[in-house]
Amino acid sequence: MARKKSKPLDAEFVMFDVTYTNGARTSNRRVPTALLGGLDGDEPARDAIIEQDRAIAERSGKPPLEIATITRSGIVEKPPRKMA
């Protein structure tokens, strides 16, 4: 029996790693792909993650943490190359 061909993967979400000002870190925070791109790039992800943090803080009864940095998951920054 022939296999059904799979459809191309259209990612509905982009994963982000979030670092907070107190040093805490969360990985794989999901942000809808529809929010990203355009002239703002990944900046709308910050607003989406802040909203997620606000909802989590409301449910837990703890204040939301302040975000220091947001980077896409899986992107590793390379150290600068030394010139000989």
N, C-alpha and C positions, 0 to 999 in steps of 0.2 A: 504494500500500500504506500502511496506517495505521501510524503510529509507536507503539511501546510507551510507555506513560506511565511516567515515572521515579518511583521511590519517593522519599519525603521523606528528606532527608539527616539521619540521626541520627549525630552526631559520636561516634566511638568514643574519640577522643583530644582533649585540649585542649593547645594549645601554650603554652609559657612561655619567657620570656627570663630568664636567670640572670646576675647580676652577682656576682663573687667579691670577696673583701676585697683582693686584690692589683690590682684594676682590670680583670681579664679579664672578658669577657662571652661567653656562648653564647646563641644564639637558637634558637627553635623546638624546645625540649625537650619530647618527647611524654609526657603523663601520661594514663592511662586515665580516662575520664569517670566511671566507676563509683566511683572513689576520692573524687571531689569532691562538693561540695554538703553538705547537712545543716547542722548547727550549726557545724561546723569551717570551712566555706567552702573556701578554697584551701589551708589549712594542711597537709592531707595530701599536697599536691603537693611540699612541701619534703622530706618523708620519702622519697617516691618518687624525687625527683631526687638526694637524698643516696645512695640505694641505687644508682642508675645511676652516679653519680660513683665510688662505691666499686668497682663492677665494672670501670669503665674504668681506674681507677687500678691495680687488680690486674693487668689485662692489659698495661698499659703499663709497670708497674714504678715508677711515680712516685706520690708521696703525693697523696691527694685534696685539692683546694682547699677553703677554707672559704667558704661561701656568705654573701654580704652581703644581697642582695635577690632576690626572685622576683616577677615580674609576668607577667600574661597577655600573650602576643604580640599586637601590633596595638593595644594600649591606649596612647594617648598622653596623658600628663598635661598638662593645660592650666595655664599660669601664672595666678596669682591676678589677678583683675580689680582695677583701681584704681578707687577710689570718687572721684568728682569733687566 
